């Protein structure tokens, strides 16, 4: 009688040989902690703004804990969907699924479990408005951005970036139980900030995205169009940030900080345009300078929101 055997997958063999700490690190890496940090930078100050000062401690902790699980869920499911293109890109080829450190099925289950825990946790410990917004963010990031937009249109990060704006609404709803105009304005700030932030990164890794057949704007359009659209979106970001002053009734402190940060941000994006006009292209254009500054801009702007709430 012939005995049939099934050869275990590479991922299964690899996972079986890994130590527990290494396995834990792999699963944590799937959640993309650095992206979660950026999302928390926008969530915490909004809770201060909603509370007009220090937010209730346990509510704030619950929003942060379950909000982290929510963002982790979306990121894990994104890694599951993008595991094929991650393996072809230098920037992402060391992610756990691309390195076969976690089996795809296990990653899928992990992402779904995180999503269920985050939604139930927010609903039971905070309120169901925040829970509903959190679930909507996960579903939008997975089904609209990752599965529909990312591989089909150069406008992927424009509309897909909506998921990254949702923590602003979740933080506000966690404190107030509703959505008002103030968080909508900050939602707009993050929405307009996302394209130039992401496009300058994509300019640096254009060959990666091209090899993976992801139609990011820098892949399908020339550098001049990318920079010009980045200028337009940066103007929209700065103007939207100043709109918070009359809408939320912030103090002149916030207005002054927002204006100063906006001026530097505009200086940097016009500096990028100037280098392009001077004939600089590719690496010589130095798009990563704007990318790194845009990270600092968003963090400092939202820090100003929190500080202003205490004044």
C-alpha positions as a Markdown table, in Angstrom:
| # | Residue | x | y | z |
|---|---|---|---|---|
| 1 | Unk | 0.0 | 0.0 | 0.0 |
| 2 | Unk | 1.3 | 3.4 | -0.9 |
| 3 | Unk | 1.4 | 6.0 | 1.8 |
| 4 | Unk | 0.9 | 9.6 | 0.5 |
| 5 | Unk | 2.7 | 12.3 | 2.3 |
| 6 | Unk | 2.3 | 16.1 | 2.0 |
| 7 | Unk | 5.4 | 18.2 | 2.0 |
| 8 | Unk | 5.1 | 21.1 | 4.4 |
| 9 | Unk | 5.2 | 24.6 | 3.0 |
| 10 | Unk | 8.4 | 26.7 | 3.3 |
| 11 | Unk | 6.5 | 29.1 | 5.6 |
| 12 | Unk | 5.4 | 26.2 | 7.9 |
| 13 | Unk | 8.9 | 24.7 | 8.1 |
| 14 | Unk | 10.4 | 28.2 | 8.7 |
| 15 | Unk | 7.9 | 29.0 | 11.4 |
| 16 | Unk | 8.4 | 25.7 | 13.2 |
| 17 | Unk | 12.1 | 26.3 | 13.5 |
| 18 | Unk | 11.8 | 29.8 | 14.9 |
| 19 | Unk | 12.1 | 30.6 | 18.6 |
| 20 | Unk | 9.2 | 32.1 | 20.4 |
| 21 | Unk | 10.7 | 35.6 | 20.7 |
| 22 | Unk | 11.5 | 35.6 | 17.0 |
| 23 | Unk | 7.9 | 34.5 | 16.2 |
| 24 | Unk | 6.5 | 37.2 | 18.4 |
| 25 | Unk | 8.7 | 39.8 | 16.7 |
| 26 | Unk | 7.5 | 38.6 | 13.3 |
| 27 | Unk | 3.9 | 39.0 | 14.2 |
| 28 | Unk | 4.5 | 42.4 | 15.7 |
| 29 | Unk | 6.3 | 43.5 | 12.5 |
| 30 | Unk | 3.2 | 42.5 | 10.5 |
| 31 | Unk | 1.3 | 45.3 | 12.3 |
| 32 | Unk | 3.8 | 47.9 | 11.0 |
| 33 | Unk | 4.5 | 49.6 | 14.4 |
| 34 | Unk | 6.0 | 52.7 | 12.8 |
| 35 | Unk | 2.8 | 53.5 | 10.9 |
| 36 | Unk | 0.8 | 52.9 | 14.1 |
| 37 | Unk | 3.0 | 55.5 | 15.9 |
| 38 | Unk | 2.1 | 58.1 | 13.2 |
| 39 | Unk | -1.6 | 57.3 | 13.6 |
| 40 | Unk | -1.4 | 57.7 | 17.4 |
| 41 | Unk | 0.3 | 61.1 | 16.9 |
| 42 | Unk | -3.0 | 62.3 | 15.4 |
| 43 | Unk | -5.3 | 60.5 | 17.8 |
| 44 | Unk | -4.0 | 61.7 | 21.1 |
| 45 | Unk | -4.1 | 65.5 | 20.5 |
| 46 | Unk | -7.6 | 65.2 | 19.1 |
| 47 | Unk | -8.7 | 63.7 | 22.4 |
| 48 | Unk | -7.2 | 66.7 | 24.2 |
| 49 | Unk | -9.1 | 69.0 | 21.8 |
| 50 | Unk | -12.4 | 67.2 | 22.3 |
| 51 | Unk | -12.0 | 67.3 | 26.1 |
| 52 | Unk | -10.9 | 70.9 | 26.2 |
| 53 | Unk | -8.0 | 69.8 | 28.3 |
| 54 | Unk | -6.9 | 66.4 | 29.7 |
| 55 | Unk | -9.2 | 63.6 | 28.4 |
| 56 | Unk | -10.6 | 61.0 | 30.9 |
| 57 | Unk | -7.6 | 58.7 | 31.6 |
| 58 | Unk | -9.3 | 55.3 | 31.2 |
| 59 | Unk | -11.2 | 56.4 | 28.1 |
| 60 | Unk | -8.0 | 57.7 | 26.5 |
| 61 | Unk | -6.1 | 54.5 | 27.4 |
| 62 | Unk | -8.9 | 52.4 | 25.9 |
| 63 | Unk | -9.0 | 54.4 | 22.7 |
| 64 | Unk | -5.2 | 54.1 | 22.3 |
| 65 | Unk | -5.1 | 50.3 | 23.1 |
| 66 | Unk | -8.0 | 49.3 | 20.9 |
| 67 | Unk | -7.1 | 51.9 | 18.3 |
| 68 | Unk | -3.6 | 50.3 | 18.1 |
| 69 | Unk | -5.2 | 46.9 | 17.6 |
| 70 | Unk | -7.5 | 48.3 | 14.9 |
| 71 | Unk | -4.5 | 49.9 | 13.0 |
| 72 | Unk | -2.6 | 46.7 | 13.5 |
| 73 | Unk | -5.4 | 44.6 | 12.0 |
| 74 | Unk | -5.6 | 46.8 | 8.9 |
| 75 | Unk | -1.8 | 46.6 | 8.5 |
| 76 | Unk | -1.6 | 42.8 | 8.9 |
| 77 | Unk | -4.4 | 42.3 | 6.4 |
| 78 | Unk | -2.6 | 44.7 | 4.0 |
| 79 | Unk | 0.6 | 42.6 | 4.4 |
| 80 | Unk | -1.4 | 39.5 | 3.6 |
| 81 | Unk | -2.9 | 41.0 | 0.5 |
| 82 | Unk | 0.4 | 42.6 | -0.7 |
| 83 | Unk | 2.7 | 39.7 | 0.2 |
| 84 | Unk | 3.5 | 39.1 | -3.5 |
| 85 | Unk | 4.5 | 42.6 | -4.3 |
| 86 | Unk | 6.3 | 43.0 | -1.0 |
| 87 | Unk | 8.6 | 40.2 | -2.0 |
| 88 | Unk | 9.6 | 42.1 | -5.2 |
| 89 | Unk | 10.4 | 45.4 | -3.6 |
| 90 | Unk | 13.7 | 46.3 | -1.8 |
| 91 | Unk | 11.9 | 48.4 | 0.7 |
| 92 | Unk | 9.5 | 45.7 | 1.8 |
| 93 | Unk | 11.2 | 42.4 | 0.9 |
| 94 | Unk | 12.2 | 41.8 | 4.6 |
| 95 | Unk | 8.6 | 41.9 | 5.9 |
| 96 | Unk | 7.6 | 38.7 | 7.7 |
| 97 | Unk | 5.4 | 37.3 | 4.9 |
| 98 | Unk | 7.9 | 38.1 | 2.2 |
| 99 | Unk | 10.5 | 36.3 | 4.2 |
| 100 | Unk | 8.2 | 33.3 | 4.9 |
| 101 | Unk | 8.6 | 34.0 | 8.7 |
| 102 | Unk | 4.8 | 33.7 | 9.1 |
| 103 | Unk | 2.4 | 31.5 | 7.2 |
| 104 | Unk | -0.1 | 33.5 | 5.1 |
| 105 | Unk | -3.1 | 31.7 | 6.6 |
| 106 | Unk | -1.8 | 32.5 | 10.1 |
| 107 | Unk | -1.4 | 36.2 | 9.2 |
| 108 | Unk | -4.9 | 36.3 | 7.8 |
| 109 | Unk | -6.4 | 34.9 | 11.0 |
| 110 | Unk | -4.2 | 37.2 | 13.1 |
| 111 | Unk | -5.4 | 40.2 | 11.3 |
| 112 | Unk | -9.1 | 39.3 | 11.5 |
| 113 | Unk | -8.8 | 38.5 | 15.3 |
| 114 | Unk | -7.2 | 41.9 | 15.9 |
| 115 | Unk | -10.0 | 43.6 | 14.0 |
| 116 | Unk | -12.7 | 41.8 | 16.0 |
| 117 | Unk | -11.0 | 42.5 | 19.3 |
| 118 | Unk | -10.5 | 46.2 | 18.5 |
| 119 | Unk | -14.1 | 46.7 | 17.4 |
| 120 | Unk | -15.6 | 44.9 | 20.4 |
| 121 | Unk | -13.1 | 46.6 | 22.7 |
| 122 | Unk | -13.9 | 50.1 | 21.6 |
| 123 | Unk | -17.6 | 49.4 | 21.5 |
| 124 | Unk | -17.8 | 47.9 | 25.0 |
| 125 | Unk | -15.3 | 50.1 | 26.8 |
| 126 | Unk | -15.7 | 53.5 | 24.9 |
| 127 | Unk | -18.7 | 53.8 | 22.6 |
| 128 | Unk | -20.1 | 52.2 | 19.5 |
| 129 | Unk | -19.6 | 55.4 | 17.4 |
| 130 | Unk | -15.8 | 55.1 | 17.8 |
| 131 | Unk | -16.1 | 51.3 | 17.3 |
| 132 | Unk | -18.0 | 51.8 | 14.0 |
| 133 | Unk | -15.5 | 54.4 | 12.7 |
| 134 | Unk | -12.7 | 52.0 | 13.6 |
| 135 | Unk | -14.3 | 49.1 | 11.8 |
| 136 | Unk | -15.0 | 51.3 | 8.8 |
| 137 | Unk | -11.3 | 52.3 | 8.7 |
| 138 | Unk | -10.2 | 48.7 | 8.6 |
| 139 | Unk | -12.7 | 47.7 | 5.9 |
| 140 | Unk | -11.8 | 50.8 | 3.8 |
| 141 | Unk | -8.1 | 50.1 | 4.0 |
| 142 | Unk | -8.4 | 46.4 | 3.2 |
| 143 | Unk | -11.1 | 46.3 | 0.5 |
| 144 | Unk | -11.0 | 49.8 | -1.0 |
| 145 | Unk | -7.3 | 50.7 | -0.9 |
| 146 | Unk | -5.4 | 47.4 | -0.7 |
| 147 | Unk | -7.7 | 45.3 | -3.0 |
| 148 | Unk | -9.3 | 47.9 | -5.3 |
| 149 | Unk | -7.2 | 51.0 | -5.7 |
| 150 | Unk | -3.5 | 50.3 | -5.0 |
| 151 | Unk | -2.8 | 48.2 | -8.1 |
| 152 | Unk | -5.2 | 49.9 | -10.4 |
| 153 | Unk | -4.9 | 53.7 | -10.2 |
| 154 | Unk | -2.2 | 56.4 | -9.7 |
| 155 | Unk | -4.7 | 58.1 | -7.4 |
| 156 | Unk | -4.4 | 55.2 | -5.0 |
| 157 | Unk | -3.0 | 57.1 | -2.0 |
| 158 | Unk | -5.2 | 60.1 | -2.6 |
| 159 | Unk | -8.4 | 58.2 | -1.8 |
| 160 | Unk | -6.8 | 55.3 | 0.0 |
| 161 | Unk | -5.4 | 57.8 | 2.5 |
| 162 | Unk | -8.9 | 58.2 | 3.9 |
| 163 | Unk | -8.2 | 55.2 | 6.1 |
| 164 | Unk | -5.2 | 57.0 | 7.6 |
| 165 | Unk | -7.4 | 60.0 | 8.4 |
| 166 | Unk | -9.9 | 58.0 | 10.5 |
| 167 | Unk | -8.0 | 58.0 | 13.8 |
| 168 | Unk | -8.8 | 61.7 | 14.0 |
| 169 | Unk | -12.5 | 61.0 | 14.0 |
| 170 | Unk | -12.1 | 58.0 | 16.2 |
| 171 | Unk | -10.2 | 59.9 | 18.9 |
| 172 | Unk | -12.9 | 62.7 | 18.9 |
| 173 | Unk | -15.8 | 60.2 | 19.0 |
| 174 | Unk | -14.1 | 58.3 | 21.8 |
| 175 | Unk | -14.4 | 61.4 | 24.0 |
| 176 | Unk | -17.6 | 63.0 | 22.8 |
| 177 | Unk | -19.6 | 60.1 | 21.3 |
| 178 | Unk | -20.1 | 62.0 | 18.0 |
| 179 | Unk | -18.4 | 63.6 | 15.1 |
| 180 | Unk | -18.1 | 67.5 | 14.8 |
| 181 | Unk | -16.6 | 70.0 | 12.4 |
| 182 | Unk | -13.3 | 70.3 | 14.3 |
| 183 | Unk | -12.2 | 66.7 | 13.7 |
| 184 | Unk | -13.5 | 67.0 | 10.1 |
| 185 | Unk | -11.0 | 69.9 | 9.6 |
| 186 | Unk | -8.2 | 67.8 | 11.0 |
| 187 | Unk | -9.3 | 64.9 | 8.9 |
| 188 | Unk | -8.9 | 67.2 | 5.9 |
| 189 | Unk | -5.4 | 68.1 | 7.1 |
| 190 | Unk | -4.3 | 64.5 | 7.1 |
| 191 | Unk | -6.1 | 63.8 | 3.8 |
| 192 | Unk | -4.3 | 66.6 | 1.9 |
| 193 | Unk | -1.0 | 65.9 | 3.7 |
| 194 | Unk | -0.9 | 62.2 | 2.7 |
| 195 | Unk | -0.4 | 62.4 | -1.1 |
| 196 | Unk | 2.8 | 64.6 | -1.2 |
| 197 | Unk | 4.1 | 62.7 | 1.8 |
| 198 | Unk | 3.7 | 59.4 | 0.1 |
| 199 | Unk | 4.6 | 60.5 | -3.4 |
| 200 | Unk | 8.0 | 61.8 | -2.3 |
| 201 | Unk | 8.7 | 58.4 | -0.7 |
| 202 | Unk | 7.6 | 56.8 | -4.0 |
| 203 | Unk | 9.9 | 59.0 | -6.0 |
| 204 | Unk | 12.8 | 57.6 | -4.0 |
| 205 | Unk | 11.6 | 54.0 | -4.5 |
| 206 | Unk | 10.2 | 54.5 | -8.0 |
| 207 | Unk | 12.0 | 51.4 | -9.4 |
| 208 | Unk | 10.6 | 49.3 | -6.6 |
| 209 | Unk | 7.0 | 50.2 | -7.4 |
| 210 | Unk | 7.6 | 49.9 | -11.1 |
| 211 | Unk | 9.0 | 46.4 | -10.6 |
| 212 | Unk | 6.0 | 45.4 | -8.5 |
| 213 | Unk | 3.6 | 47.0 | -11.1 |
| 214 | Unk | 2.1 | 49.4 | -8.6 |
| 215 | Unk | 1.0 | 52.5 | -10.5 |
| 216 | Unk | 2.1 | 55.1 | -8.0 |
| 217 | Unk | 2.0 | 58.6 | -9.5 |
| 218 | Unk | 5.8 | 58.8 | -9.7 |
| 219 | Unk | 5.8 | 55.6 | -11.7 |
| 220 | Unk | 3.3 | 56.6 | -14.3 |
| 221 | Unk | 3.9 | 60.4 | -14.5 |
| 222 | Unk | 7.0 | 62.6 | -14.8 |
| 223 | Unk | 8.7 | 64.2 | -11.9 |
| 224 | Unk | 7.4 | 67.7 | -12.8 |
| 225 | Unk | 3.8 | 66.6 | -12.5 |
| 226 | Unk | 4.5 | 64.9 | -9.2 |
| 227 | Unk | 6.2 | 67.9 | -7.7 |
| 228 | Unk | 3.5 | 70.3 | -9.0 |
| 229 | Unk | 0.7 | 68.2 | -7.5 |
| 230 | Unk | 2.7 | 68.0 | -4.3 |
| 231 | Unk | 2.8 | 71.8 | -4.2 |
| 232 | Unk | -1.0 | 72.0 | -4.7 |
| 233 | Unk | -1.7 | 69.4 | -2.0 |
| 234 | Unk | 0.8 | 71.1 | 0.4 |
| 235 | Unk | -1.1 | 74.4 | 0.0 |
| 236 | Unk | -4.4 | 72.6 | 0.7 |
| 237 | Unk | -2.8 | 71.1 | 3.8 |
| 238 | Unk | -1.6 | 74.4 | 5.2 |
| 239 | Unk | -4.9 | 76.3 | 4.5 |
| 240 | Unk | -6.9 | 73.5 | 6.0 |
| 241 | Unk | -4.7 | 73.5 | 9.2 |
| 242 | Unk | -5.4 | 77.3 | 9.6 |
| 243 | Unk | -9.1 | 76.7 | 9.2 |
| 244 | Unk | -9.1 | 74.9 | 12.6 |
| 245 | Unk | -8.5 | 78.3 | 14.4 |
| 246 | Unk | -12.0 | 79.7 | 13.6 |
| 247 | Unk | -13.8 | 76.3 | 13.5 |
| 248 | Unk | -12.6 | 75.0 | 16.9 |
| 249 | Unk | -12.0 | 78.3 | 18.5 |
| 250 | Unk | -8.3 | 77.6 | 19.3 |
| 251 | Unk | -6.1 | 80.3 | 20.7 |
| 252 | Unk | -3.7 | 82.5 | 18.7 |
| 253 | Unk | -0.9 | 80.1 | 19.9 |
| 254 | Unk | -2.2 | 77.3 | 17.6 |
| 255 | Unk | -2.7 | 79.8 | 14.7 |
| 256 | Unk | 0.8 | 81.1 | 15.0 |
| 257 | Unk | 2.4 | 77.6 | 15.2 |
| 258 | Unk | 0.2 | 76.3 | 12.3 |
| 259 | Unk | 1.3 | 79.3 | 10.2 |
| 260 | Unk | 5.0 | 78.9 | 11.0 |
| 261 | Unk | 5.0 | 75.2 | 10.3 |
| 262 | Unk | 3.0 | 75.7 | 7.1 |
| 263 | Unk | 5.5 | 78.3 | 6.0 |
| 264 | Unk | 8.4 | 75.9 | 6.4 |
| 265 | Unk | 6.4 | 73.1 | 4.7 |
| 266 | Unk | 5.7 | 75.3 | 1.7 |
| 267 | Unk | 9.4 | 76.4 | 1.7 |
| 268 | Unk | 10.5 | 72.7 | 1.5 |
| 269 | Unk | 8.1 | 71.8 | -1.3 |
| 270 | Unk | 9.0 | 74.9 | -3.3 |
| 271 | Unk | 12.6 | 74.0 | -2.7 |
| 272 | Unk | 11.9 | 70.7 | -4.3 |
| 273 | Unk | 10.3 | 72.5 | -7.3 |
| 274 | Unk | 13.3 | 74.8 | -7.5 |
| 275 | Unk | 15.8 | 71.9 | -7.7 |
| 276 | Unk | 13.6 | 70.4 | -10.4 |
| 277 | Unk | 13.7 | 73.6 | -12.4 |
| 278 | Unk | 17.5 | 73.7 | -11.9 |
| 279 | Unk | 17.8 | 70.4 | -13.7 |
| 280 | Unk | 18.1 | 68.1 | -10.7 |
| 281 | Unk | 16.4 | 64.7 | -11.2 |
| 282 | Unk | 16.2 | 61.4 | -9.5 |
| 283 | Unk | 18.2 | 61.1 | -6.3 |
| 284 | Unk | 19.7 | 64.6 | -6.9 |
| 285 | Unk | 16.2 | 66.0 | -6.5 |
| 286 | Unk | 16.4 | 64.8 | -2.8 |
| 287 | Unk | 12.6 | 64.1 | -2.4 |
| 288 | Unk | 13.3 | 62.3 | 0.9 |
| 289 | Unk | 14.1 | 65.7 | 2.5 |
| 290 | Unk | 10.5 | 66.7 | 2.0 |
| 291 | Unk | 9.3 | 63.3 | 3.1 |
| 292 | Unk | 11.1 | 63.5 | 6.5 |
| 293 | Unk | 10.0 | 67.1 | 7.0 |
| 294 | Unk | 6.4 | 66.2 | 6.3 |
| 295 | Unk | 6.6 | 63.7 | 9.2 |
| 296 | Unk | 7.9 | 66.4 | 11.5 |
| 297 | Unk | 5.3 | 68.8 | 10.3 |
| 298 | Unk | 2.3 | 66.6 | 11.1 |
| 299 | Unk | 3.7 | 65.6 | 14.6 |
| 300 | Unk | 4.4 | 69.2 | 15.5 |
| 301 | Unk | 1.1 | 70.5 | 14.2 |
| 302 | Unk | -0.9 | 68.0 | 16.3 |
| 303 | Unk | 1.3 | 68.6 | 19.3 |
| 304 | Unk | 0.3 | 72.3 | 19.0 |
| 305 | Unk | -3.4 | 71.1 | 19.0 |
| 306 | Unk | -2.8 | 69.3 | 22.3 |
| 307 | Unk | -0.9 | 72.2 | 23.9 |
| 308 | Unk | -3.5 | 74.7 | 22.7 |
| 309 | Unk | -6.2 | 72.7 | 24.4 |
| 310 | Unk | -4.4 | 73.1 | 27.8 |
| 311 | Unk | -4.0 | 76.9 | 27.4 |
